[in-house]
Amino acid sequence: MASAITTLAADAPTLSAANTGFMLICSALVMLMTPGLAFFYGGMVRVKSSLNMLMMSFISLGIVTILWVLYGFSLAFGTDKGSVIGWTSDYVGLSGIGITELWDGYTIPVYVFAVFQLMFAIITPALISGALADRVKFSAWALFITLWVTIVYFPVAHWVWGAGGWLFELGVIDFAGGTAVHINAGAAALGVILVIGKRVGFKKDPMRPHSLPLVMLGAGLLWFGWFGFNAGSWLGNDDGVGAVMFVNTQVATAAAMLAWLGYEKLRHGSFTTLGAASGAVAGLVAITPSGGSCSPLGAIAIGAIAGVVCAMAVGLKYRFNFDDSLDVVGVHLVGGVLGSLLIGFFATGGVQSDAAGLFYGGGLGQLGKQAIGVFSVLAYSLVASAVLAFLLDKTMGMRVTEDDEVSGIDQVEHAETAYDFSGAGGGASSRPAGSLSVAAASKKVDA
């Protein structure tokens, strides 16, 4: 996220229609990422859980939007209070903001900045949901989102991006969300799954994706929306930094996808569509904090490293016996850590700031700052999320029953199924003798 710009009264910025329009488009692109994530996750689960997976992302659009307007924007980006939280009463309900009032130091209205940041707040808890597939009560998930964004996301966003936030003041670089979004969500996912436990049949049943085309569609929408996520985070186009970030986003994503596929071929003997989609997302995650600091060649290196390391990391859940259903820890936590730390090596000192990494003569100073940012956010989110999950589990219960999980969470929690198999035939009177009934045919679908 762009740092604050100090200006004299004589050259104070005025509203830019170009930058304002650009940021509104970027906000819409970031909003599209949450439905894209829903498709990405929804295709990766078994057919009996696909609607629930879609809804776990979509509900974030509703809950977080209302909370952001009521108090979230004020907590995250209001006047600093003790370097840990913000608060500005005019931001409560977005009621005291003039329609042409500019975000401090920039040429876009406060309303535009607020709605752009809202889309980040929406997708972050949605990212967590992929680790919890198949087994969480929808009501418990909705309450968890409400509590989590209030206690974890809003304060962390202030630490990282808010003027006066302690990581912001320390000089930690996070262009678009490596710490505040991806490490935050990945650590939260790990904290929750350590509390609620594994799915029925973990490491015994195959649990294969039911629709790889949906996975690829979701990955494509994420890649597309990520240009708004990353390039928009400079909050304008006046100095070319956003353009560098746009290029680096594309370059790192491509490198990570190829690196993941190469590792997969060497390790398992095949190039898979799931690997291509996962590798692309790993690259997007890693370049999110770092793309405003490195050159395109550095972006290739960052993407390639993320592709290989994240591909290796997804297998850790089997070694350490934690059920990260859709590899949120392996991709978002590990990818976010890599992207944030690699700034300390690949920052050129000539793009978003003059902070240079080790490979560009900057020594270890920036790497140390990045490490503080990474591990402080990781620890806080992990512990706070685990405590929230524990309290919810002990009060209302986080998980559906074992029978409901086996029979299918879609029907239990939403009274719906993703696919109407009754439409596949012509009805009882027209069904050829000896053909399977709808019920029997449904049983043959991989549950």
C-alpha positions in Angstrom: 0.0 0.0 0.0 1.3 3.4 -0.8 2.9 5.4 2.0 1.8 8.8 3.0 2.9 11.8 1.0 3.8 15.0 2.7 2.7 18.1 0.8 2.8 21.9 1.3 -0.5 23.8 1.3 0.4 25.4 -2.0 0.8 22.1 -3.8 -1.8 20.1 -2.0 -3.4 17.5 -4.3 -6.6 18.0 -6.0 -9.2 15.4 -7.1 -8.0 13.5 -10.1 -10.8 12.1 -12.2 -8.3 9.7 -13.9 -7.0 8.3 -10.6 -10.5 8.1 -9.1 -11.9 6.2 -12.1 -8.9 3.9 -12.1 -9.3 3.1 -8.4 -13.0 2.4 -8.8 -12.2 -0.1 -11.5 -9.5 -1.6 -9.3 -12.0 -1.9 -6.4 -14.5 -3.8 -8.7 -11.6 -6.1 -9.8 -10.8 -6.9 -6.2 -14.5 -7.5 -5.4 -14.5 -10.0 -8.3 -11.7 -12.0 -6.6 -14.0 -13.2 -3.9 -16.5 -14.9 -6.3 -13.4 -16.1 -8.1 -12.1 -17.6 -4.9 -15.5 -19.2 -4.3 -15.2 -21.0 -7.7 -11.6 -21.9 -7.0 -12.4 -23.5 -3.7 -15.8 -24.8 -4.7 -14.3 -26.9 -7.5 -11.6 -28.3 -5.2 -14.0 -29.9 -2.8 -16.2 -33.0 -3.2 -19.6 -32.5 -4.9 -21.5 -32.8 -1.6 -19.6 -29.8 -0.1 -19.4 -27.5 -3.1 -22.3 -25.2 -2.3 -21.2 -24.7 1.2 -17.7 -23.8 0.0 -19.2 -21.2 -2.4 -21.3 -19.8 0.5 -18.4 -19.5 2.9 -16.8 -17.0 0.5 -20.1 -15.2 -0.5 -21.2 -14.6 3.1 -18.0 -12.6 3.6 -19.3 -10.1 1.0 -22.3 -9.4 3.2 -20.9 -9.5 6.7 -17.7 -7.6 6.2 -19.3 -4.9 4.1 -21.6 -3.9 6.9 -19.0 -4.1 9.6 -16.6 -2.0 7.5 -19.1 0.7 7.1 -20.2 0.6 10.8 -16.7 0.7 12.4 -14.1 -1.3 10.4 -12.8 1.5 8.3 -12.4 3.7 11.4 -10.5 0.9 13.3 -8.2 0.2 10.4 -7.5 3.6 9.0 -8.7 6.2 11.5 -6.4 8.4 13.6 -3.8 6.2 15.3 -4.2 5.3 18.9 -1.1 3.9 20.5 0.3 2.5 17.2 -2.1 -0.6 17.5 -5.5 0.6 16.3 -7.2 3.6 14.7 -10.3 5.6 15.4 -12.0 8.5 13.7 -15.6 9.2 14.6 -16.4 10.7 11.2 -15.6 7.4 9.7 -18.2 5.6 11.8 -21.0 4.7 9.4 -19.0 6.7 6.8 -21.3 9.5 7.9 -18.9 12.4 8.4 -17.0 12.2 5.1 -17.5 14.8 2.3 -18.1 13.5 -1.1 -15.1 15.3 -2.5 -12.9 15.0 0.6 -9.6 13.5 -0.4 -7.6 10.7 1.2 -4.7 12.5 2.9 -1.9 13.1 0.4 -3.7 11.6 -2.6 -5.9 12.6 -5.4 -8.8 10.2 -4.7 -11.8 10.7 -2.4 -11.9 9.1 1.0 -14.9 7.1 -0.2 -12.9 5.6 -3.0 -10.0 4.6 -0.7 -12.6 3.2 1.8 -14.3 1.0 -0.8 -11.0 -0.2 -2.2 -9.8 -1.3 1.2 -13.2 -2.9 1.9 -12.6 -5.4 -0.8 -9.3 -6.5 0.9 -11.2 -6.9 4.1 -13.8 -9.1 2.4 -11.5 -11.5 0.7 -9.1 -12.1 3.7 -11.5 -14.1 5.9 -12.8 -15.8 2.7 -9.3 -17.2 2.2 -9.5 -18.9 5.6 -12.5 -20.9 4.6 -10.6 -23.2 2.2 -8.8 -24.8 5.2 -12.1 -25.7 6.9 -14.0 -27.4 4.0 -16.6 -30.1 4.6 -17.0 -29.7 8.4 -17.9 -26.3 9.8 -21.4 -25.1 10.7 -22.4 -22.2 8.5 -23.8 -20.2 11.5 -20.5 -20.7 13.4 -18.5 -19.6 10.3 -20.6 -16.4 10.0 -20.0 -15.5 13.6 -16.3 -16.4 13.3 -16.0 -13.9 10.4 -17.7 -11.2 12.4 -15.4 -11.7 15.4 -12.2 -12.4 13.4 -12.3 -9.3 11.2 -13.0 -7.1 14.3 -10.3 -8.6 16.6 -7.7 -9.6 14.0 -8.0 -8.1 10.5 -8.9 -4.5 11.4 -6.0 -4.1 13.9 -3.5 -5.8 11.7 -4.5 -3.7 8.7 -3.8 -0.6 10.9 -0.4 -2.0 12.0 0.7 -2.5 8.4 -1.0 0.3 6.4 -2.4 2.8 8.8 -0.5 6.0 9.4 1.0 5.5 12.9 0.7 1.7 12.9 3.7 0.2 14.5 4.8 -2.0 11.5 4.1 1.0 9.1 6.4 3.2 11.3 9.0 0.5 11.5 9.4 0.5 7.7 8.0 -2.9 7.0 7.2 -3.1 3.2 3.9 -4.7 2.3 2.7 -3.3 -1.0 -0.7 -5.0 -1.2 -1.1 -7.6 1.5 1.5 -10.2 2.1 1.3 -9.8 5.9 -2.1 -8.2 6.3 -4.0 -10.5 4.0 -2.1 -13.7 3.2 0.0 -14.4 6.3 -2.9 -13.2 8.4 -5.4 -15.6 6.7 -3.0 -18.5 6.5 -2.0 -18.3 10.1 -5.7 -18.0 11.1 -6.5 -21.1 9.0 -3.8 -23.0 10.9 -5.1 -21.9 14.2 -8.6 -22.9 13.5 -7.9 -26.3 12.1 -5.7 -27.2 15.1 -8.8 -26.6 17.2 -11.6 -28.2 15.2 -9.7 -31.2 14.0 -9.6 -33.3 10.8 -12.3 -34.3 8.3 -13.8 -37.7 8.6 -11.6 -39.9 6.4 -8.6 -37.6 6.3 -5.6 -39.5 4.8 -7.9 -42.5 4.1 -10.5 -41.3 1.5 -9.2 -39.7 -1.7 -11.3 -36.4 -1.4 -10.5 -35.4 -4.9 -11.7 -32.1 -6.5 -15.1 -32.6 -8.1 -14.7 -30.0 -10.8 -11.3 -29.0 -12.1 -12.9 -26.7 -14.8 -14.4 -24.7 -11.9 -10.9 -24.6 -10.3 -9.4 -23.2 -13.4 -12.2 -20.7 -13.9 -11.7 -19.5 -10.3 -7.9 -19.3 -10.8 -8.4 -17.2 -13.9 -10.8 -14.8 -12.2 -8.3 -14.5 -9.3 -5.4 -13.8 -11.7 -7.5 -11.2 -13.5 -8.8 -9.5 -10.3 -5.3 -9.5 -8.8 -4.2 -6.8 -11.2 -6.6 -4.5 -9.4 -5.5 -5.9 -6.0 -1.8 -5.2 -6.7 -1.5 -2.3 -9.2 -4.3 -0.4 -7.5 -2.5 -0.5 -4.1 -0.4 2.5 -5.2 -3.6 4.5 -5.2 -2.9 6.2 -8.5 -0.9 6.3 -11.7 1.2 9.5 -11.4 4.7 8.0 -11.1 4.7 4.6 -12.8 5.0 2.5 -9.7 1.6 0.9 -10.3 2.7 -0.1 -13.8 5.7 -1.8 -12.5 3.6 -3.7 -10.1 1.2 -4.7 -12.8 4.1 -6.1 -14.9 5.6 -7.9 -11.9 2.2 -9.5 -11.0 2.0 -11.1 -14.4 5.6 -12.1 -14.5 5.8 -13.7 -11.1 2.5 -15.6 -11.6 3.7 -17.1 -14.8 7.0 -18.1 -13.3 5.3 -19.7 -10.3 2.9 -21.7 -12.4 5.8 -23.1 -14.5 7.9 -23.8 -11.5 5.1 -25.7 -9.7 4.4 -27.7 -12.8 8.1 -28.5 -13.2 8.4 -29.6 -9.6 5.2 -31.7 -10.0 6.5 -33.4 -13.1 9.8 -34.3 -11.5 8.1 -35.4 -8.2 5.0 -37.1 -9.4 5.4 -37.6 -13.1 2.5 -35.4 -14.4 1.5 -31.9 -15.2 -1.9 -31.4 -13.5 -4.5 -28.6 -14.0 -4.7 -28.4 -10.2 -1.0 -27.8 -10.1 -1.2 -25.1 -12.7 -4.0 -23.3 -10.8 -2.3 -23.6 -7.5 1.1 -22.5 -8.8 -0.5 -19.4 -10.3 -2.1 -18.5 -7.0 1.2 -19.1 -5.1 2.9 -16.6 -7.5 0.2 -14.1 -7.0 0.5 -14.4 -3.2 4.3 -14.1 -3.2 4.4 -11.0 -5.5 1.7 -9.2 -3.5 4.0 -7.7 -0.9 7.1 -7.6 -3.0 6.2 -6.5 -6.5 6.5 -2.8 -5.8 10.1 -3.3 -4.6 11.7 -5.6 -7.2 12.5 -5.6 -10.9 10.8 -7.9 -13.4 13.8 -10.2 -13.2 13.4 -10.2 -9.4 9.7 -11.0 -9.9 10.7 -14.1 -12.0 12.9 -15.3 -9.2 10.3 -14.6 -6.5 7.6 -16.4 -8.5 9.8 -19.4 -9.2 10.9 -19.8 -5.6 7.3 -19.5 -4.4 6.1 -22.1 -7.0 8.6 -24.7 -5.9 8.4 -24.1 -2.1 4.6 -23.9 -2.0 4.4 -27.1 -4.0 6.6 -28.7 -1.4 4.7 -27.1 1.5 1.3 -28.5 0.6 2.4 -31.9 1.6 3.3 -30.8 5.2 -0.3 -31.4 6.3 0.2 -35.2 5.8 3.6 -35.2 7.6 2.4 -33.1 10.6 -1.2 -34.5 10.5 -3.2 -31.3 10.3 -6.1 -31.2 7.8 -5.7 -28.0 5.7 -8.4 -29.0 3.3 -7.5 -26.8 0.3 -3.9 -25.9 1.1 -4.4 -22.4 2.6 -1.4 -22.9 4.8 0.8 -24.3 2.1 -0.1 -21.6 -0.4 -1.2 -18.4 1.4 0.8 -18.7 4.6 4.0 -20.0 3.1 3.6 -17.9 -0.1 3.0 -14.7 2.0 6.0 -15.4 4.2 8.3 -16.0 1.2 7.1 -12.9 -0.7 7.5 -10.7 2.4 10.9 -12.0 3.4 12.3 -12.0 -0.2 11.9 -8.2 -0.2 14.9 -8.2 2.0 16.9 -9.8 -0.8 15.3 -8.5 -4.1 14.3 -4.9 -3.3 16.1 -2.7 -5.8 15.7 0.6 -3.9 14.4 2.2 -7.1 10.7 1.5 -7.3 8.3 2.2 -4.4 11.0 3.4 -2.0 14.8 3.7 -1.6 14.9 0.6 0.7 17.3 -1.9 -0.9 17.7 -5.6 -0.2 20.8 -7.6 0.3 21.4 -8.3 -3.4 21.3 -4.6 -4.2 23.7 -3.4 -1.5 21.2 -2.8 1.2 22.5 -5.2 3.8 20.3 -7.1 6.1 18.4 -4.2 7.6 15.3 -4.5 5.5 15.2 -8.3 5.9 15.2 -7.8 9.6 12.2 -5.4 9.4 10.4 -7.8 7.1 11.0 -10.7 9.5 9.5 -8.7 12.4 6.4 -7.9 10.3 6.0 -11.5 9.2 6.3 -13.3 12.5 4.4 -10.7 14.6 1.4 -11.0 12.3 1.7 -14.7 12.1 1.9 -15.2 15.8 -1.0 -12.8 16.6 -3.3 -14.2 14.0 -2.5 -17.8 14.9 -3.1 -17.4 18.6 -6.1 -15.1 18.3 -7.8 -17.2 15.7 -7.3 -20.4 17.7 -8.8 -18.8 20.8 -11.8 -17.6 18.8 -12.3 -21.1 17.4 -12.0 -22.7 20.8 -14.5 -20.4 22.4 -17.0 -20.9 19.5 -16.5 -24.6 19.6 -17.2 -24.7 23.4 -20.3 -22.6 23.2 -22.2 -23.1 19.9 -20.0 -25.8 18.4 -18.0 -25.2 15.3 -18.5 -28.5 13.5 -21.4 -30.4 12.0 -22.0 -33.9 13.3 -20.1 -36.8 11.8 -23.2 -38.2 10.2 -24.0 -34.8 8.6 -20.4 -34.5 7.4 -20.5 -37.9 5.8 -23.9 -37.4 4.2 -23.0 -34.0 2.8 -22.8 -30.5 4.4 -24.6 -28.9 1.4 -27.9 -30.6 2.1 -27.6 -30.3 5.9 -26.7 -26.6 6.0 -28.3 -25.2 2.9 -31.0 -27.7 1.9 -29.6 -27.7 -1.6 -27.3 -29.6 -3.8 -25.0 -28.2 -6.4 -26.2 -30.4 -9.3 -29.7 -31.6 -10.1 -29.1 -35.2 -11.2 -32.9 -35.7 -11.7 -32.6 -33.6 -14.9 -30.2 -36.1 -16.4 -32.9 -38.6 -17.4 -36.3 -38.5 -19.0 -38.4 -39.5 -16.0 -39.8 -42.8 -14.9 -42.1 -43.4 -17.9 -39.4 -42.8 -20.5 -36.5 -44.5 -18.7 -35.3 -47.6 -20.6 -35.7 -50.9 -18.8 -32.7 -51.9 -16.8 -31.3 -48.3 -16.5 -30.2 -46.9 -13.2 -32.6 -44.9 -11.1 -31.8 -41.4 -10.2 -31.0 -42.4 -6.7 -28.8 -45.2 -7.8 -27.0 -43.0 -10.3 -26.4 -40.4 -7.7 -24.7 -42.9 -5.5 -22.1 -43.4 -8.2 -21.0 -39.8 -8.1 -17.9 -39.3 -6.1 -19.1 -38.1 -2.8 
